[in-house]
Amino acid sequence: MSRAFRNRRCAGSRGSVPQFTRRATAELSALPPQSWERTKIAPFVVELLRRLSKKAESQHPLTVEEREFLVTGQQMINAIEKRAIQKGRQEGRQEGRQEGRQESRQEGRQEGRQEGRQEGHRSGVVDGKREALMRLLQRRGIVMNDDQRTRIEACADEGTLDRWFDHALTATAASDVLS
């Protein structure tokens, strides 16, 4: 293969989603949410989403494949959040069951289950959003000091985490994210 052909081939793929993306994302979407393959590829999906978002912001038109990947990638991130919610619910149910056993049989079970589900659901949502934010910051290469990291880890407000996540999509520094 000539050097000129190799350079053209490589230059054509730089900064864009290759043609095989449609097939790869379809295969990835077909995998069960808990599969190890999805877990391993998620950081790369986040990085590619970041790059595509950056490209879209710089007024460069996205290809059909790139737009499709943005949608599929966001669906994958949503699946990760959903899994975190389910985990929180399961933990909440377990906590609720334990509390119910310690208190009177009937009252303890009802109150513990209800509170456990609510708290577990809320905790799972918050944990999922916090995890997604931290992963996005890491993948974007945004460096945080200990105070900023502690602030994110201590945040239990969904609205604040959503706002920070939105800021993280375009921010260049951790201070921009936490504003």
BELPE-V195863 format. One record per residue. RES is the residue in one small letter. OMEGA is omega as a letter, one per 20 degrees, with the letter a starting at -180 (NA if undefined). NEAR is the number of other ideal C-beta (glycine too) atoms within 12 Angstrom. Layout:
<<RES & OMEGA & NEAR> <RES & OMEGA & NEAR>>
This chain:
<<m & a & 9> <s & r & 8> <r & a & 9> <a & r & 10> <f & r & 11> <r & r & 12> <n & r & 13> <r & a & 13> <r & r & 14> <c & a & 15> <a & a & 12> <g & a & 15> <s & a & 17> <r & r & 13> <g & r & 18> <s & r & 23> <v & a & 31> <p & a & 20> <q & a & 17> <f & a & 14> <t & a & 30> <r & a & 21> <r & a & 17> <a & a & 25> <t & r & 32> <a & r & 16> <e & r & 16> <l & r & 29> <s & a & 27> <a & a & 15> <l & r & 20> <p & a & 13> <p & a & 25> <q & a & 15> <s & a & 18> <w & r & 11> <e & r & 19> <r & a & 27> <t & a & 20> <k & a & 12> <i & a & 24> <a & r & 32> <p & r & 23> <f & r & 24> <v & r & 37> <v & r & 33> <e & r & 21> <l & r & 33> <l & r & 35> <r & a & 29> <r & r & 28> <l & r & 32> <s & r & 28> <k & r & 23> <k & a & 23> <a & r & 20> <e & a & 15> <s & r & 13> <q & r & 8> <h & a & 15> <p & r & 12> <l & r & 25> <t & r & 22> <v & r & 15> <e & a & 25> <e & r & 29> <r & r & 23> <e & a & 23> <f & r & 38> <l & r & 30> <v & a & 22> <t & r & 31> <g & r & 37> <q & r & 25> <q & r & 23> <m & r & 34> <i & r & 34> <n & r & 21> <a & r & 27> <i & r & 31> <e & a & 31> <k & r & 22> <r & r & 27> <a & r & 30> <i & r & 29> <q & r & 24> <k & r & 24> <g & r & 30> <r & a & 27> <q & r & 20> <e & r & 23> <g & r & 29> <r & r & 27> <q & r & 20> <e & r & 26> <g & r & 28> <r & r & 24> <q & r & 18> <e & a & 25> <g & r & 24> <r & a & 19> <q & r & 15> <e & r & 18> <s & a & 13> <r & a & 12> <q & a & 12> <e & a & 16> <g & a & 20> <r & a & 21> <q & a & 18> <e & a & 23> <g & r & 28> <r & a & 26> <q & r & 21> <e & r & 25> <g & r & 30> <r & a & 28> <q & a & 20> <e & r & 26> <g & r & 30> <h & a & 28> <r & a & 24> <s & r & 28> <g & r & 30> <v & a & 30> <v & r & 29> <d & a & 32> <g & r & 31> <k & r & 36> <r & a & 33> <e & r & 28> <a & r & 39> <l & a & 40> <m & a & 30> <r & r & 29> <l & r & 37> <l & r & 34> <q & a & 22> <r & r & 25> <r & r & 31> <g & r & 18> <i & a & 29> <v & r & 16> <m & r & 27> <n & a & 14> <d & r & 12> <d & r & 13> <q & r & 26> <r & r & 21> <t & r & 15> <r & r & 24> <i & a & 36> <e & a & 19> <a & a & 16> <c & r & 25> <a & a & 18> <d & a & 17> <e & a & 24> <g & r & 14> <t & r & 22> <l & r & 33> <d & a & 21> <r & r & 21> <w & r & 33> <f & r & 32> <d & r & 20> <h & a & 25> <a & r & 38> <l & a & 31> <t & a & 21> <a & r & 29> <t & r & 17> <a & a & 19> <a & r & 29> <s & r & 19> <d & a & 20> <v & a & 31> <l & a & 27> <s & NA & 16>>
